[in-house]
Amino acid sequence: MIIDVGGDDAGATALGVYASRLYDADPDVLYVVNRYRSMTTRPEEAAEILGEIEKASRLKATGLVNNSHLKQRTDESVIMGSAGFAEKVSELTGLPIRFTAVPRDINLLNKIPNIYPIDVCVKAPWE
C-alpha cells in the first residue's frame, strides 16, 4: 500500500492517527524531496520539514526519494542539478537515497545511480 500524505506536517497529522497500526506493520516510510519546491530550496529546509513530518505522523522515515522536477520543464539538467541536493539531504538525515524518479523519456542511465523511470500522469487543472 502506498499512502501519499503531502509534503508537510499537515498531511502527516492525519497519518498519525494510524501510527500504532502502521508501526506494527513495520512500514517503509519514504520521504520524497523536490529541490525545486518552494519550501525546500535548501537541503537544511528539507531535513527540517522531515523532522516535522516524523513528529506529526509518529513514524520515522526509512529512506529518501529524489523526485525533483519542474513539471513540463523537467529535462536532464533539472534532474542532474538535483543530485547534489538529494545527497546533502541524505547526509543531514542519515537516510539512504532509494532512487531518483526520472520521466521515462529522459535517459540518465549511468549518470545517476538508482534511476526509477516514471510515466508522468498528473496534470494541473488549467492544463
DSSP file (Angstrom, degrees, kcal/mol; ACC not computed):
  #  RESIDUE AA STRUCTURE BP1 BP2  ACC     N-H-->O    O-->H-N    N-H-->O    O-->H-N    TCO  KAPPA ALPHA  PHI   PSI    X-CA   Y-CA   Z-CA
    1    1 A M              0   0    0      0, 0.0     2,-0.5     0, 0.0     0, 0.0   0.000 360.0 360.0 360.0 137.2    0.0    0.0    0.0
    2    2 A I        -     0   0    0      2,-0.0     2,-0.5     0, 0.0     0, 0.0  -0.965 360.0-170.9-114.7 129.2    1.3    3.5   -0.8
    3    3 A I        -     0   0    0     -2,-0.5     2,-0.7     2,-0.0    12,-0.0  -0.977   5.5-162.6-121.6 118.4    0.0    6.4    1.2
    4    4 A D        +     0   0    0     -2,-0.5     3,-0.1     1,-0.1    -2,-0.0  -0.894  12.4 174.6-101.6 115.1    0.9    9.9    0.0
    5    5 A V        -     0   0    0     -2,-0.7     3,-0.4     1,-0.4     6,-0.1   0.186  46.2-107.8-106.9  16.8    0.3   12.5    2.8
    6    6 A G        -     0   0    0      1,-0.2    -1,-0.4     5,-0.1     0, 0.0  -0.318  43.3 -67.9  85.3-174.2    1.7   15.5    1.0
    7    7 A G  S    S+     0   0    0     -3,-0.1     2,-0.3    -2,-0.1    -1,-0.2   0.086 102.6  49.5-110.1  24.5    4.9   17.3    1.8
    8    8 A D  S  > S-     0   0    0     -3,-0.4     4,-1.4    44,-0.1     3,-0.3  -0.898  91.3 -89.1-150.3-179.2    4.4   18.8    5.2
    9    9 A D  H  > S+     0   0    0     -2,-0.3     4,-1.5     1,-0.2    -3,-0.0   0.718 112.2  69.5 -69.8 -20.9    3.2   18.1    8.7
   10   10 A A  H  > S+     0   0    0      1,-0.2     4,-0.8     2,-0.2     3,-0.3   0.951 106.0  38.4 -63.1 -49.0   -0.4   18.9    8.0
   11   11 A G  H  > S+     0   0    0     -3,-0.3     4,-1.0     1,-0.2     3,-0.5   0.856 113.4  57.2 -67.6 -34.4   -0.9   15.8    5.8
   12   12 A A  H  X S+     0   0    0     -4,-1.4     4,-1.7     1,-0.2    -1,-0.2   0.759  93.4  68.3 -70.1 -24.1    1.2   13.8    8.2
   13   13 A T  H  X S+     0   0    0     -4,-1.5     4,-0.7    -3,-0.3    -1,-0.2   0.908  98.1  51.3 -61.2 -41.8   -1.0   14.6   11.1
   14   14 A A  H >< S+     0   0    0     -4,-0.8     3,-0.9    -3,-0.5     4,-0.4   0.882 108.0  52.5 -62.1 -37.6   -3.8   12.5    9.5
   15   15 A L  H >< S+     0   0    0     -4,-1.0     3,-1.6     1,-0.2    -1,-0.2   0.835  96.6  68.8 -65.7 -32.8   -1.4    9.6    9.2
   16   16 A G  H >< S+     0   0    0     -4,-1.7     3,-1.3     1,-0.3     4,-0.3   0.764  85.5  68.7 -58.8 -26.9   -0.5    9.9   12.8
   17   17 A V  T << S+     0   0    0     -3,-0.9    -1,-0.3    -4,-0.7     3,-0.2   0.839 108.2  37.3 -60.0 -32.8   -4.0    8.7   13.7
   18   18 A Y  T <> S+     0   0    0     -3,-1.6     4,-2.7    -4,-0.4     3,-0.3   0.241  83.9 114.2-102.3  11.5   -3.0    5.3   12.3
   19   19 A A  H <> S+     0   0    0     -3,-1.3     4,-3.2     1,-0.2     5,-0.2   0.868  73.7  51.4 -55.5 -43.9    0.6    5.4   13.6
   20   20 A S  H  > S+     0   0    0     -4,-0.3     4,-1.6    -3,-0.2    -1,-0.2   0.901 113.6  44.3 -65.4 -38.8    0.3    2.5   16.0
   21   21 A R  H  > S+     0   0    0     -3,-0.3     4,-0.8     2,-0.2    -1,-0.2   0.912 116.9  46.0 -69.3 -41.9   -1.3    0.2   13.4
   22   22 A L  H >< S+     0   0    0     -4,-2.7     3,-0.8     1,-0.2     4,-0.3   0.904 108.3  56.2 -67.1 -40.6    1.3    1.2   10.8
   23   23 A Y  H >< S+     0   0    0     -4,-3.2     3,-1.7    -5,-0.3    -1,-0.2   0.900 103.8  54.0 -58.6 -41.8    4.2    0.9   13.2
   24   24 A D  H 3< S+     0   0    0     -4,-1.6    -1,-0.3     1,-0.3    -2,-0.2   0.755 103.3  57.8 -64.1 -23.8    3.2   -2.8   13.9
   25   25 A A  T << S-     0   0    0     -3,-0.8    -1,-0.3    -4,-0.8    -2,-0.2   0.443 107.9-127.7 -85.2  -0.1    3.3   -3.4   10.2
   26   26 A D    <   -     0   0    0     -3,-1.7    -3,-0.2    -4,-0.3    -2,-0.1   0.967  36.1-154.6  52.2  62.6    7.0   -2.3   10.0
   27   27 A P        -     0   0    0      0, 0.0     2,-0.8     0, 0.0    -1,-0.1  -0.253  18.7-128.6 -72.0 153.7    6.4    0.3    7.2
   28   28 A D        -     0   0    0      2,-0.0     2,-0.7    33,-0.0    33,-0.1  -0.905  30.5-163.7 -96.3 106.3    8.9    1.5    4.7
   29   29 A V        -     0   0    0     -2,-0.8    33,-3.5    31,-0.4    34,-1.3  -0.838   3.8-166.2-102.1 109.5    8.4    5.3    5.1
   30   30 A L  E     -a   63   0A   0     -2,-0.7     2,-0.6    31,-0.2    34,-0.2  -0.821  11.3-148.2-101.6 131.2    9.9    7.2    2.2
   31   31 A Y  E     -a   64   0A   0     32,-2.7    34,-2.3    -2,-0.5     2,-0.5  -0.872  15.0-148.5 -97.6 119.0   10.5   10.9    2.3
   32   32 A V  E     -a   65   0A   0     -2,-0.6     2,-0.4    32,-0.2    34,-0.2  -0.777  14.2-164.6 -93.0 123.5   10.1   12.4   -1.2
   33   33 A V  E     -a   66   0A   0     32,-3.0    34,-2.9    -2,-0.5     2,-0.4  -0.854  12.6-172.9-111.0 145.2   12.3   15.5   -1.8
   34   34 A N    >   -     0   0    0     -2,-0.4     3,-2.1    32,-0.2     6,-0.2  -0.920  12.4-159.2-135.2 107.8   12.0   18.0   -4.6
   35   35 A R  T 3  S+     0   0    0     -2,-0.4    -1,-0.1     1,-0.3    33,-0.1   0.774  93.1  55.7 -55.0 -27.8   14.8   20.6   -4.8
   36   36 A Y  T 3  S+     0   0    0     33,-0.2     2,-0.3    -3,-0.1    -1,-0.3   0.316  78.2 112.2 -95.5   8.3   12.5   22.9   -6.7
   37   37 A R  S X  S-     0   0    0     -3,-2.1     3,-1.6     3,-0.4    -3,-0.1  -0.638  74.0-125.0 -80.8 139.7    9.6   23.0   -4.2
   38   38 A S  T 3  S+     0   0    0     -2,-0.3     3,-0.5     1,-0.3    -1,-0.1   0.788 107.1  47.1 -60.2 -30.9    9.3   26.5   -2.7
   39   39 A M  T 3  S+     0   0    0      1,-0.2    -1,-0.3     2,-0.1     3,-0.1   0.528 116.1  44.0 -89.8  -4.7    9.5   25.3    0.9
   40   40 A T    <   +     0   0    0     -3,-1.6    -3,-0.4    -6,-0.2    -1,-0.2  -0.355  61.8 131.5-136.0  56.0   12.6   23.1    0.4
   41   41 A T  S    S+     0   0    0     -3,-0.5    -1,-0.1    -5,-0.1    -3,-0.1   0.646  73.5  48.9 -82.7 -14.3   15.0   25.0   -1.7
   42   42 A R  S >> S-     0   0    0     -3,-0.1     4,-1.8     1,-0.1     3,-0.7  -0.953  85.5-124.5-123.1 145.4   17.9   24.2    0.6
   43   43 A P  H 3> S+     0   0    0      0, 0.0     4,-2.4     0, 0.0     5,-0.2   0.856 111.8  58.7 -54.9 -36.3   18.8   20.7    2.0
   44   44 A E  H 3> S+     0   0    0      1,-0.2     4,-2.1     2,-0.2     5,-0.1   0.873 104.6  50.5 -62.8 -36.9   18.5   22.1    5.5
   45   45 A E  H <> S+     0   0    0     -3,-0.7     4,-2.5     2,-0.2    -1,-0.2   0.913 109.6  50.2 -66.4 -42.6   14.9   23.1    4.9
   46   46 A A  H  X S+     0   0    0     -4,-1.8     4,-2.0     1,-0.2    -2,-0.2   0.905 111.5  48.5 -62.5 -41.5   14.1   19.6    3.6
   47   47 A A  H  X S+     0   0    0     -4,-2.4     4,-1.7     2,-0.2    -1,-0.2   0.889 111.2  50.5 -65.9 -39.3   15.7   18.0    6.6
   48   48 A E  H  X S+     0   0    0     -4,-2.1     4,-1.7     2,-0.2    -2,-0.2   0.919 109.9  49.1 -65.3 -43.7   13.8   20.3    9.0
   49   49 A I  H  X S+     0   0    0     -4,-2.5     4,-2.6     1,-0.2    -1,-0.2   0.877 106.1  57.7 -65.2 -36.5   10.4   19.5    7.3
   50   50 A L  H  X S+     0   0    0     -4,-2.0     4,-2.9     1,-0.2    -1,-0.2   0.930 104.6  51.8 -57.9 -43.8   11.2   15.8    7.5
   51   51 A G  H  X S+     0   0    0     -4,-1.7     4,-2.1     1,-0.2    -1,-0.2   0.893 110.0  48.7 -59.2 -40.1   11.5   16.2   11.3
   52   52 A E  H  X S+     0   0    0     -4,-1.7     4,-2.4     2,-0.2    -1,-0.2   0.896 112.0  48.9 -66.3 -40.7    8.1   18.0   11.4
   53   53 A I  H  X S+     0   0    0     -4,-2.6     4,-2.7     2,-0.2     6,-0.3   0.919 111.1  49.7 -65.1 -44.0    6.5   15.2    9.3
   54   54 A E  H  X>S+     0   0    0     -4,-2.9     4,-1.7     1,-0.2     5,-0.8   0.907 112.3  48.1 -62.5 -41.3    8.0   12.5   11.5
   55   55 A K  H  <5S+     0   0    0     -4,-2.1    -2,-0.2    -5,-0.2    -1,-0.2   0.934 115.2  44.1 -64.8 -45.9    6.8   14.2   14.7
   56   56 A A  H  <5S+     0   0    0     -4,-2.4    -2,-0.2     1,-0.2    -1,-0.2   0.868 121.0  39.0 -68.8 -37.1    3.2   14.7   13.3
   57   57 A S  H  <5S-     0   0    0     -4,-2.7    -1,-0.2     2,-0.2    -2,-0.2   0.683  97.1-136.3 -85.9 -18.3    3.0   11.2   11.8
   58   58 A R  T  <5S+     0   0    0     -4,-1.7     2,-0.3    -5,-0.3    -3,-0.2   0.786  70.0 111.0  61.6  29.7    4.7    9.5   14.8
   59   59 A L      < -     0   0    0     -5,-0.8     2,-0.4    -6,-0.3    -1,-0.3  -0.968  65.1-130.0-130.2 147.6    6.6    7.4   12.2
   60   60 A K        -     0   0    0     -2,-0.3   -31,-0.4    -3,-0.1     2,-0.1  -0.807  24.6-118.3 -98.5 137.0   10.3    7.5   11.2
   61   61 A A        -     0   0    0     -2,-0.4   -31,-0.2     1,-0.1     3,-0.1  -0.415  20.4-168.2 -68.1 147.9   11.4    7.8    7.6
   62   62 A T        -     0   0    0    -33,-3.5     2,-0.3     1,-0.3   -32,-0.2   0.492  64.3  -4.6-114.8 -10.1   13.5    4.9    6.4
   63   63 A G  E     -a   30   0A   0    -34,-1.3   -32,-2.7    32,-0.2     2,-0.3  -0.985  63.9-111.1-172.1 169.9   14.7    6.3    3.1
   64   64 A L  E     -ab  31  97A   0     32,-3.0    34,-3.0    -2,-0.3    35,-0.8  -0.847  12.8-158.9-114.7 149.9   14.7    9.2    0.6
   65   65 A V  E     -ab  32  99A   0    -34,-2.3   -32,-3.0    -2,-0.3     2,-0.9  -0.998  14.8-143.7-123.8 126.0   13.3    9.5   -2.9
   66   66 A N  E     +ab  33 100A   0     33,-2.3    35,-2.4    -2,-0.4   -32,-0.2  -0.807  32.8 159.4 -89.3 106.9   14.6   12.3   -5.1
   67   67 A N        +     0   0    0    -34,-2.9     2,-0.3    -2,-0.9    -1,-0.1  -0.285  13.8 159.9-120.2  44.4   11.6   13.5   -7.1
   68   68 A S        +     0   0    0     11,-0.1     2,-0.3   -34,-0.1   -34,-0.1  -0.530  15.4 143.9 -72.3 127.8   13.0   16.9   -8.1
   69   69 A H        -     0   0    0     -2,-0.3   -33,-0.2     5,-0.1     3,-0.1  -0.973  51.9-144.3-157.2 165.7   11.2   18.2  -11.1
   70   70 A L    >   -     0   0    0      1,-0.5     3,-2.2    -2,-0.3     4,-0.1  -0.311  50.8-119.3-128.7  45.6    9.8   21.4  -12.8
   71   71 A K  G >  S-     0   0    0      1,-0.3     3,-1.7     2,-0.2    -1,-0.5  -0.260  90.1  -0.5  49.9-126.5    6.7   19.7  -14.3
   72   72 A Q  G 3  S+     0   0    0      1,-0.3    -1,-0.3    -3,-0.1     0, 0.0   0.695 131.2  62.9 -67.5 -17.4    6.8   20.0  -18.1
   73   73 A R  G <  S+     0   0    0     -3,-2.2     2,-0.3     2,-0.0    -1,-0.3   0.358  74.2 124.6 -88.1   7.2   10.1   21.9  -18.0
   74   74 A T    <   +     0   0    0     -3,-1.7     2,-0.2    -4,-0.1    -5,-0.1  -0.527  31.4 150.5 -70.7 126.3   11.9   18.9  -16.5
   75   75 A D     >  -     0   0    0     -2,-0.3     4,-2.0    31,-0.0     3,-0.4  -0.780  62.4 -75.0-140.8-173.7   14.9   17.9  -18.5
   76   76 A E  H  > S+     0   0    0     -2,-0.2     4,-3.0     1,-0.2     5,-0.2   0.888 128.0  52.6 -56.7 -42.0   18.2   16.3  -18.0
   77   77 A S  H  > S+     0   0    0      1,-0.2     4,-2.1     2,-0.2    -1,-0.2   0.852 106.8  53.2 -66.4 -33.5   19.8   19.4  -16.4
   78   78 A V  H  4 S+     0   0    0     -3,-0.4     4,-0.4     2,-0.2    -1,-0.2   0.935 114.4  41.2 -65.0 -46.3   16.9   19.7  -13.9
   79   79 A I  H >X S+     0   0    0     -4,-2.0     3,-1.6     1,-0.2     4,-0.6   0.943 116.0  48.6 -67.9 -47.3   17.4   16.2  -12.7
   80   80 A M  H >< S+     0   0    0     -4,-3.0     3,-0.9     1,-0.3     4,-0.5   0.862 106.4  58.9 -61.3 -35.0   21.2   16.3  -12.7
   81   81 A G  T 3< S+     0   0    0     -4,-2.1     4,-0.3    -5,-0.2    -1,-0.3   0.602 103.9  52.8 -69.7 -10.8   21.0   19.6  -10.8
   82   82 A S  T <> S+     0   0    0     -3,-1.6     4,-2.4    -4,-0.4    -1,-0.2   0.568  83.8  85.4-100.1 -10.5   19.1   17.9   -8.0
   83   83 A A  H <X S+     0   0    0     -3,-0.9     4,-2.2    -4,-0.6     5,-0.2   0.921  92.3  45.5 -60.7 -46.8   21.6   15.0   -7.4
   84   84 A G  H  > S+     0   0    0     -4,-0.5     4,-2.2     2,-0.2    -1,-0.2   0.867 110.8  54.8 -64.9 -36.2   23.8   17.0   -5.0
   85   85 A F  H  > S+     0   0    0     -4,-0.3     4,-2.4     2,-0.2    -2,-0.2   0.949 109.6  46.2 -59.7 -51.3   20.8   18.4   -3.2
   86   86 A A  H  X S+     0   0    0     -4,-2.4     4,-2.3     1,-0.2    -2,-0.2   0.889 111.0  53.0 -61.5 -39.9   19.4   14.9   -2.5
   87   87 A E  H  X S+     0   0    0     -4,-2.2     4,-2.3    -5,-0.2    -1,-0.2   0.898 109.2  48.9 -62.7 -40.3   22.9   13.7   -1.4
   88   88 A K  H  X S+     0   0    0     -4,-2.2     4,-2.6     2,-0.2    -2,-0.2   0.902 109.8  50.9 -67.3 -40.8   23.1   16.6    1.1
   89   89 A V  H  X S+     0   0    0     -4,-2.4     4,-2.2     1,-0.2     6,-0.3   0.908 109.8  52.1 -61.5 -39.9   19.6   15.8    2.5
   90   90 A S  H  X>S+     0   0    0     -4,-2.3     4,-2.3     1,-0.2     5,-0.6   0.924 110.2  47.5 -60.2 -45.7   20.8   12.2    2.8
   91   91 A E  H  <5S+     0   0    0     -4,-2.3    -2,-0.2     1,-0.2    -1,-0.2   0.919 113.5  47.8 -61.1 -44.8   23.9   13.3    4.8
   92   92 A L  H  <5S+     0   0    0     -4,-2.6    -1,-0.2     1,-0.2    -2,-0.2   0.839 122.7  32.7 -67.5 -34.2   21.8   15.6    7.0
   93   93 A T  H  <5S-     0   0    0     -4,-2.2    -1,-0.2    -5,-0.2    -2,-0.2   0.650  97.7-128.4 -98.5 -17.6   19.2   13.0    7.8
   94   94 A G  T  <5 +     0   0    0     -4,-2.3    -3,-0.2     1,-0.3    -4,-0.1   0.632  65.6 132.6  76.3  13.2   21.3    9.8    7.7
   95   95 A L      < -     0   0    0     -5,-0.6    -1,-0.3    -6,-0.3    -2,-0.2  -0.785  56.9-120.6-100.7 140.6   18.8    8.3    5.3
   96   96 A P        -     0   0    0      0, 0.0   -32,-3.0     0, 0.0     2,-0.8  -0.459  23.0-116.5 -75.5 149.9   19.8    6.5    2.1
   97   97 A I  E     -b   64   0A   0    -34,-0.2   -32,-0.2     1,-0.2     3,-0.1  -0.791  28.3-170.4 -82.3 113.7   18.6    7.7   -1.3
   98   98 A R  E     -     0   0A   0    -34,-3.0     2,-0.3    -2,-0.8   -33,-0.2   0.910  60.1 -32.3 -74.6 -42.8   16.5    4.8   -2.5
   99   99 A F  E     -b   65   0A   0    -35,-0.8   -33,-2.3    -3,-0.1     2,-0.5  -0.983  48.8-118.5-167.4 165.4   16.0    6.1   -6.0
  100  100 A T  E     -bc  66 115A   0     14,-2.2    16,-2.7    -2,-0.3     2,-0.4  -0.975  31.0-135.1-112.9 120.8   15.7    9.2   -8.3
  101  101 A A  E     + c   0 116A   0    -35,-2.4   -33,-0.1    -2,-0.5    14,-0.1  -0.614  29.4 178.4 -76.9 129.9   12.4    9.4  -10.2
  102  102 A V  E     - c   0 117A   0     14,-2.0    16,-2.4    -2,-0.4   -33,-0.1  -0.997  35.8-106.2-136.2 129.1   13.0   10.4  -13.8
  103  103 A P  E >   - c   0 118A   0      0, 0.0     3,-2.5     0, 0.0    16,-0.2  -0.291  36.5-118.5 -53.1 137.9   10.4   10.8  -16.6
  104  104 A R  T 3  S+     0   0    0     14,-2.7    15,-0.1     1,-0.3    -2,-0.0   0.744 110.1  60.8 -54.4 -29.4   10.8    7.8  -18.9
  105  105 A D  T 3  S+     0   0    0     13,-0.2     2,-0.6     2,-0.1    -1,-0.3   0.486  89.3  80.7 -82.4  -0.3   11.7   10.0  -21.9
  106  106 A I  S <  S-     0   0    0     -3,-2.5     2,-0.9   -31,-0.1    -1,-0.0  -0.927  72.7-150.6-106.9 115.9   14.8   11.3  -20.1
  107  107 A N        +     0   0    0     -2,-0.6    -3,-0.1     1,-0.1    -2,-0.1  -0.755  36.4 147.5 -92.8 107.2   17.7    8.9  -20.4
  108  108 A L    >>  +     0   0    0     -2,-0.9     3,-2.4     4,-0.1     4,-1.4   0.156  19.7 145.0-121.4  16.3   20.1    9.3  -17.4
  109  109 A L  T 34 S+     0   0    0      1,-0.3    -2,-0.0     2,-0.2     0, 0.0  -0.317  76.0  14.1 -56.9 138.6   21.2    5.7  -17.0
  110  110 A N  T 34 S+     0   0    0      2,-0.4    -1,-0.3     1,-0.1    -2,-0.0   0.471 116.4  77.4  70.6   5.2   24.8    5.5  -15.9
  111  111 A K  T <4 S+     0   0    0     -3,-2.4    -2,-0.2     1,-0.4    -1,-0.1   0.703 103.2  21.7-108.1 -32.5   24.7    9.2  -14.9
  112  112 A I  S  < S-     0   0    0     -4,-1.4    -1,-0.4   -12,-0.1     3,-0.4  -0.999  86.5-118.1-133.9 135.7   22.8    8.9  -11.6
  113  113 A P  S    S+     0   0    0      0, 0.0   -13,-0.2     0, 0.0    -4,-0.0  -0.376  88.5  17.4 -72.3 153.6   22.6    5.7   -9.5
  114  114 A N  S    S-     0   0    0      1,-0.2   -14,-2.2   -15,-0.1     2,-0.3   0.911  76.7-172.0  56.0  53.7   19.2    4.0   -8.8
  115  115 A I  E     -c  100   0A   0     -3,-0.4   -14,-0.2   -16,-0.2    -1,-0.2  -0.563   9.5-162.7 -73.3 137.2   17.1    5.6  -11.6
  116  116 A Y  E     -c  101   0A   0    -16,-2.7   -14,-2.0    -2,-0.3     2,-0.1  -0.917  14.3-143.5-121.9 102.5   13.4    4.9  -11.3
  117  117 A P  E     -c  102   0A   0      0, 0.0     2,-0.3     0, 0.0   -16,-0.1  -0.426  23.7-172.9 -68.5 135.7   11.7    5.6  -14.7
  118  118 A I  E     -c  103   0A   0    -16,-2.4   -14,-2.7    -2,-0.1     2,-0.6  -0.913  26.6-132.0-128.6 155.3    8.2    7.1  -14.3
  119  119 A D        -     0   0    0     -2,-0.3     2,-0.7   -16,-0.2   -17,-0.0  -0.941  27.8-135.2-100.9 124.1    5.3    8.0  -16.5
  120  120 A V        +     0   0    0     -2,-0.6    -2,-0.0     1,-0.2     0, 0.0  -0.721  38.0 158.7 -84.9 116.7    4.0   11.4  -15.6
  121  121 A C        +     0   0    0     -2,-0.7     2,-0.3     2,-0.0    -1,-0.2   0.495  38.8  98.8-115.6  -9.1    0.2   11.2  -15.5
  122  122 A V        -     0   0    0      0, 0.0     2,-0.4     0, 0.0    -2,-0.0  -0.657  45.5-178.8 -89.6 135.9   -0.7   14.3  -13.3
  123  123 A K        -     0   0    0     -2,-0.3    -2,-0.0   -52,-0.0   -52,-0.0  -0.982  29.2-114.8-129.8 145.1   -1.8   17.5  -14.9
  124  124 A A    >   -     0   0    0     -2,-0.4     3,-2.1     1,-0.1     0, 0.0  -0.398  36.6-106.6 -70.5 155.5   -2.8   20.7  -13.2
  125  125 A P  T 3  S+     0   0    0      0, 0.0    -1,-0.1     0, 0.0    -2,-0.0   0.782 119.7  53.8 -56.1 -28.2   -6.5   21.8  -13.6
  126  126 A W  T 3         0   0    0      1,-0.2    -2,-0.0     0, 0.0     0, 0.0   0.510 360.0 360.0 -86.5  -3.3   -5.5   24.5  -16.1
  127  127 A E    <         0   0    0     -3,-2.1    -1,-0.2     0, 0.0    -3,-0.0   0.457 360.0 360.0 -88.4 360.0   -3.6   22.2  -18.4
